[in-house]
Structures are given as C-alpha cells and as structure tokens.
Amino acid sequence: MTAPAGAPGGSGTVLMDDKPPNMEAGSDLAVDLAGVKLANPLMTASGTCGYATEYEDFVDLRQLGAFVTKSITLQPRLGNDYPRVVETRAGMLNSIGLANVGLEAFLAEKIPQLETLHLPVFVNVAGTRVEDYAAVAEALEKVPIVRGVELNISCPNVQEGGIQFGVDPVQVEKITSAIRRTCRKNILIVKLSPNVTDIAETAAAAVQGGADALSLINTFTAMAIDIENRRPILGNRTGGLSGPAIRPVAVHMVHRVYTKVAKAAGVPLVGMGGIQYARDAIEFLLAGATGLAIGTSLFVDPACLLETKQGISDYLARHGCKSVTDIIGALQVD
Ligand SMILES: Cc1cc2nc3c(=O)[nH]c(=O)nc-3n(C[C@H](O)[C@H](O)[C@H](O)COP(=O)(O)O)c2cc1C
C-alpha cells in the first residue's frame, strides 16, 4: 500500500500492512514514523552503536523500535586523526570524522548482519557533495530491511560537507529536495544541527524540501584543551558535544520545532540528546518527539535502552494512558 505524499502519516512511501516484528499484541508503545510502524519509539543514535553486532553481547537490540546506522558515505572513510573522543563532565566530545566502510562494503557485509535484527533500519547518510548523498540513498532503495534514510547534514567533525549544508536554510531545502527525489520506498529523515541561531528555520526548510520526518539534535561544536601542553586534545581540534550535558537544550529545541513547524506540517520528530533514563525520554515525548534515539548513554550502560523502554511503559500505566501516542506533544505550557 502506498500513501500519497502529504497525506496524514503518508509520505509516498510503502506502508507495511504487517505488524512490526517485535510488537506484542496490545502493545501500548507502538508509533508510526511517517508511515513506518515501530513497535516502540526507541532507536540507536547514529554512530554510537556501530553496525549493531558490536553490541550483541550487551543488549538485545531486537527489542528496539528501529536501528539507526552510523553515517555511511559513498566511499570508505578512515576518519579524523586521533584522539577522537574526550570525556567531559556529563558528556563527551567526539571527532570521529564519519569513519565508515563505505557504501559497497556496507551493502555486502553489514546489511546481512543488520537483517538478523528483524527491525526497520534507518541508514544515516553523509557526503561532501549532493550527488554522493543521492547515490547512497538510491542504492538503499533496493534493500528491503532499510525503511528510511537519515540525512546527516549536521556533522560538525568534517571539513567538507557535514555541517555546511545543515546551518543554512537555503542549502537545507536544496539538499532535502534533491534527496527527496531518490527516496521512493524509504522515508527521508533530515537530521538537524543545533549549531544555528534558530533551529525552527532549518526545520522549516527541511519540511519545505519534502522531509518525511526530522531528527534532532546532532552534537554541538566544542573544544577541550590540554592545559599542560596548551593544545587541543582532539586530533581534529574541535569535536561534537553530546550526552546528558546537552539534554535540556535538546528538549527545548524539540519543543520549538514541534510547536513552530512539525505539528502543523504533520511531520514526526525523532528526539535525541542525552537520553539516559525513562524520565529523560518522557520529556522528549511530551515536548513533541515521536521517536527517541539514545547515543552517548550507551557507552555508560547499553542496557539503558531497554530500561528506558520499560520505564516509559510504567509511566503510561501510572498515568492511565493506553498508548504512548497519548503523551506525544502533551506538554502544558499555559
Ligand atoms: C561517538 C559518536 C559518534 C557519532 N557519529 C554520528 C554519525 O556518524 N552520524 C550522525 O548523524 N551523528 C553521529 N553522532 C551524533 C549522535 O547520533 C547524536 O545526534 C548525538 O550524540 C546526541 O545524542 P546523545 O547525546 O544521546 O549521544 C555521533 C555521536 C557520538 C557520541
């Protein structure tokens, strides 16, 4: 079944009539992300869970709503100079620089691994030229387990591409509409940068360009200094700040985008930024997020993904809610 573009919940994408793979009967956590049915809102944040197998000894990822891959580029990338990560108080800086195996090896080696999860997969796509993004998105149309492309136009850790596209509303609309044309089966999720004056402007540009969903936020450009040798710690000098330190800003940005842009446009949001516990996730749901991604907290405790899921269920029961959708955007502000 194909929903017409612009129809409520529709995006011109193929809707699955069957139940999501891990959805128990009567589940109160199911959500619809622009036509892709998820058993629950929880997913991995791009780049923090590799290609899934890295975590198989620590957490049963099949219990999630979806799996989001690290950024995939047309050609393999080695990434930035080391060191690439620094721990901060309540967070971390990373400057991985989009290290990945490249499209060809991803399709040949990683997709078969991801198929074993039996989850909808969203592939995060990055590049330095619009044509590169388009080539990767086009190839992903042929992969049944892939249900969406998450457009990374917000990476602060690469010299070309990355954040350049994501901070200028004109560029955001341009790249979104170019990739929109290649996404027929897959939904198009545009990942927004927080490194802007008003994230509602770039969100509106992505919606104008045809985004089916928005995800936010990526990391904040930041720096840590080794005071003894008076040099930046990261090989790339700067990195992206993530983790609990950024959560209140992320919650505010989700709420702003929801109220200014997404709610009226019927475009669902995937919220992320420092989620570690169920109460963090519930803040994002109340602020207007339909999906929830967890990244940095996985490095502290991978089980937080499933504890968060359970905690949301407990909250819904305690508040007499039948469905998680009852609390999406339910923040009272007056
Ligand atoms: C080590 C690391 C690698 C990341 N790699 C990517 C990436 O490849 N593509 C991307 O869009 N975001 C990447 N991110 C950003 C996360 O997906 C997420 O937007 C951000 O970290 C905020 O969520 P968190 O606070 O839960 O980590 C990365 C974050 C970290 C910490």
The ligand as a Gaussian input file, in Angstrom:
#p B3LYP/6-31G(d) Opt

LIG

0 1
 C       30.852000       8.718000      19.139000
 C       29.740000       9.387000      18.390000
 C       29.634000       9.193000      17.005000
 C       28.605000       9.807000      16.299000
 N       28.511000       9.581000      14.942000
 C       27.493000      10.125000      14.239000
 C       27.334000       9.827000      12.856000
 O       28.090000       9.042000      12.260000
 N       26.299000      10.434000      12.198000
 C       25.414000      11.270000      12.835000
 O       24.479000      11.777000      12.197000
 N       25.516000      11.533000      14.160000
 C       26.524000      10.983000      14.869000
 N       26.626000      11.232000      16.222000
 C       25.626000      12.094000      16.888000
 C       24.545000      11.248000      17.575000
 O       23.852000      10.443000      16.641000
 C       23.533000      12.137000      18.338000
 O       22.902000      13.015000      17.428000
 C       24.188000      12.965000      19.436000
 O       25.276000      12.293000      20.023000
 C       23.196000      13.360000      20.551000
 O       22.661000      12.220000      21.199000
 P       23.298000      11.597000      22.554000
 O       23.512000      12.744000      23.494000
 O       22.286000      10.589000      23.034000
 O       24.589000      10.956000      22.167000
 C       27.658000      10.634000      16.968000
 C       27.759000      10.812000      18.355000
 C       28.779000      10.209000      19.064000
 C       28.853000      10.412000      20.555000

